[in-house]
Amino acid sequence: MSTTDSLENQFLVAMPQLAGTYFGSTVTYLWKHDDTGAIGIVVNKPLQASVADIFDELEIESAAGVRNFRERHVLAGGPVEREKGFILHDAGERWESSIKITPGVTITTSKAILEAIASGEGPGKYLIALGCAGWAPGQLEQELCDNVWLTTLANSDLIFSEDYDGKPRAAVAQLGISLEMLSPEAGHS
């Protein structure tokens, strides 16, 4: 696969026919796509768990006066590796196991970044997700041929927005269309 064929740093917006499935109404940030498959993080599916719950589970103390972590959602990042935490954050300091995706977006799985966030010394923008979405070689390409996903360039403002319900609409608006224009019927002309 050439780099021009790669969908890295793109959003996959679920088409209406995915309603009622795990991916219904989701926006997935695709951070890896090559000959070995694809990996992404769903960026708009909040769980009942908060960031404070993650800190409690991992016995991480948060500093006084730092943002109320009880109000910040943890996201369901996808149906794969649901027990593993992924932190998408703005670029800047790198933590152990950081992978720079773009000049403005990095992914990390390190507990150290959670400790930095709790102390108020972490990245300015971040989201924490449990699990990821994964596709075997050729699987995502077939789903695209089957009109399961709409693709659009990702942008960090949308990745880190806490308007989870508004993300699908905002992502497709970048293409000059609205969700209401999308038909739940898949097909080819």
N, C-alpha and C positions, 0 to 999 in steps of 0.2 A: 504494500500500500504506500503510495507516495504521500508526502506531507500535504499536498493539495487535496487529497482525498480524505484526509483526517478530519474528524468532526470535533477534535479537542477544542476546548474553550467555546463550546456552543451549548445552547439550551435545546433540550428535547421537550417539546410541549405535547402533552398527551392529546390525541385527537378524541372527539366525542365518543367513538365506539369503545373506548377504554372505560367508560363510566361503569361503576360497579366493580371494577377490578382494583388491585393494589395501586395501580398507576392512574386511576381516574382523576382528572383535573390536576395533574401534577406538572411541575416544571423540574426537569432534571438537568443539573449542570454536569456536562460531560467533560471530565478532566483527563481522561486517557482514552485514546482510540488508535489502534494500530493493528498489525497482522495477528496479534494474539487475542484480540477482542476489544471490548470497551468497558470502562468503569465510570460511573457517575454518582452523584449525590442528589437526592431529591431535596429541593431547597424550599418547599412550601407545604410540608406535611407535619405540623406540630404534634407532638405527643402530649400526654397529660403531665409528663415529667418536666421539671424546670431545671435550669442550670444549677440552682441551689441543691436540688435533689442529687445531681451528679456529684457535687462537692461533698455532700453528706455521705454518699455511698463510698467515695474514695478517701474520706477523712481529710478533706482539704479545708482549711480555715480561710474564711474570707475576711478581708480587712474592713474595719469600721469605716463607714462613710463611702464605701465603694457601692456602685450600682446595686439596686435590689435584684438579686439573682433569682428570687422567687417569681418574678414577673417575666423572666426571659425563658422562652420555650426551648426545649431540646427537640430536634426534628427526627422523624423517621426517614433516614437517608436512603433506605431501600431494603429489599427482602433478603439480601445476602449479608452474612456476618453481622447479624443484628445486635450481637453483644459487643461489637467493636466500635469504639468511638472515633469519629473523624472530625477534625476542626478545620474548616475553611476560614482563612483569614487574609486580611490585607497584607501586602508584602512589608518588609521591614526586617526586624530581627528574625533570625531563623532558630528554630528549636530542633532538638534531636528528631530525626525521621521526617524532617520537612522536605517537601517536594515543591519547588517553584513551578507553577503552571504558566503564569504570565507575569509581567512586571508588577501587576497589582493583586494577584491571587496566588496563595500558597495553601497547600494542604499538609496537615500535620496529624500525627496520631500519638504524640508524646504527652505524658502526664504533666511534664514540666510547663507546657503552655497553659494548662488548666490552673496550675499553681500561680502562674504569672497573671492570668486573668483575675483570679480570686484576690490577688494582692493589689490589683489596680495597675499593674505594670505590663499587662498583656497587650495584644494588638488592639488598635482602635476599633476595627470592624472585624467581626467574626460570627460564625454560626457553628453550633455543635450538633452533630447528627450521629445517631446510632444506626449502623448498617450502611450498606451501599447498594447500588444497582450494578449488575454485571451482565455482559453479553459475551457469548462464545464467538470465536472467529466466524464472520459472515452472518451471525444472527441479527445484529442491529441493521445491517444492510438489507436483509430480507424484510425486517419489520418496516423499514423506510419504504421499500417497494410496495408493501402491503398497506401503505398510508396509515400506519399506526401512530407516527410521530410527525410533528411539524418542527423543523429546525430553524433556529435563528441565532445570530451571534450573541454570545453572553456579554453581560456588562456587570461590573462589580457593584454598582448601585442596586441593581435588581437582586443580585446574589445575596447581599447583606440586608436587604429591606426586611422589616418585620411585618409588612403587609402581606401575609401569606396568601390570603384569599385573592388579593389583587395581582399576584405575580403572573398567573396564566394570561390574563387580559393584557397586562403591560408587556409581556414577552411577545405576544402576537401583534400587538400594536406597533412594534418595531418594524414589522413587515407591511404596515399600512392596512391591516385587516382587523376585524373584530372576531371574537369567539363565536358570536351569533351567526357569522357568515359560514362557519364550518359545519358540514353535514355529518351526522352520525353514520351515514351510509358510506362504506368504503367501496371503492371501485376504480376502474381504469377506463379511459376513453379509447 
